């Protein structure tokens, strides 16, 4: 049975996972951005785009199906593993056999395109192997094990990348980082889950998953179009160096996105799926947690948009100033995260993946159309088109939640009144401080903005949102209880 204590403990360890991983990633990225040229960053961004496209399509929603299924079936899990890994190995073999034309097509601007393609081919089966075992851990709510795994991998990969970059390896320092992370991921996740695929299986074990997987596969396709098409369009029309600037601004936004709210993605689906038969409780939890999450998302992303033009050149160096407008614009897309997150994942938790697919498909179409329209006007226009696509997605999620959950836009807005007020006051203080210190140095301007923001935010939170304080007390209690428990290792 899933209790409030389980949810809070899960959110704590998910927060440890996200913060430990993303803080490490951010620090590593800060160092690598100073050591490497924009075209090197752009080349590896292109490689990771291709590998993510392939292994995400190969997952086909099987992990989500295993998570939300009523009972566990080791034979079904083994079948899912071998289907995914077998398909990944086949694709990798095809890339190796046709490496010359494939490298010319996919990595035309890279000087070492064939060796890069071969490493990319090796990454595809490696990255597909941990997915089922990770699904087992998520199903069992073993978020402590997931947190430890992610932190170890991020640290080891980051150390490899930075060490080789300092030794002058250039783009290969980033490729070595990807390989080390992939190999460690396989080892650590299997050890944590105490799971192995070496048991009898057949494709018939996956027959009940066909409807769910078909809808999720379509969703994965359009999600990839939504998340990766802009990078491919930028590279095709503006070149690898421009992709380096664009992917850096977008990457920084994504890191902050996960730092401020990404921990809930790991918890929300397995938790909400246990509330399928309690619609009233489902609605109450979705709105309450959405309001608490917005108390972080609205002021956090708003502050990121305000300070991006100053903080990017300070942290990463003047050569990355072109990435600052991309970051500032994309930060606007994070403002509604808290309001719609739990409503957005509700169809998956309820086994209604078709409605999730429809929303994602329309959003993906908007991303592609916007990127093609904006690329002729520069990186800022491409980023703005991404934000407009997010606005469309929010509208679709709110519309869908009315029919699926009985939660209308008015109820969502009522739940967001306090977060919007708290965030608005804090952001106004930060903007006023930046304006007052406009003739000062950059460091002083940033200190004034962060200081004013922190003071006003804390006062507004204490005064206007006692519910959030109560939730933090529950979180502290969940942390204490989780420390007293034996380590979660999954099944």
Helices and strands as residue ranges (DSSP letters): H 4-35, H 38-59, H 62-68, H 74-97, H 99-106, H 113-139, H 143-166, H 171-193, G 203-209, H 210-238, H 240-257, I 258-262, H 263-273, H 279-316, G 318-323, H 324-331, G 332-334, H 337-349, H 353-374, G 375-377, H 379-405, H 409-415, H 417-436, H 442-464, H 466-484
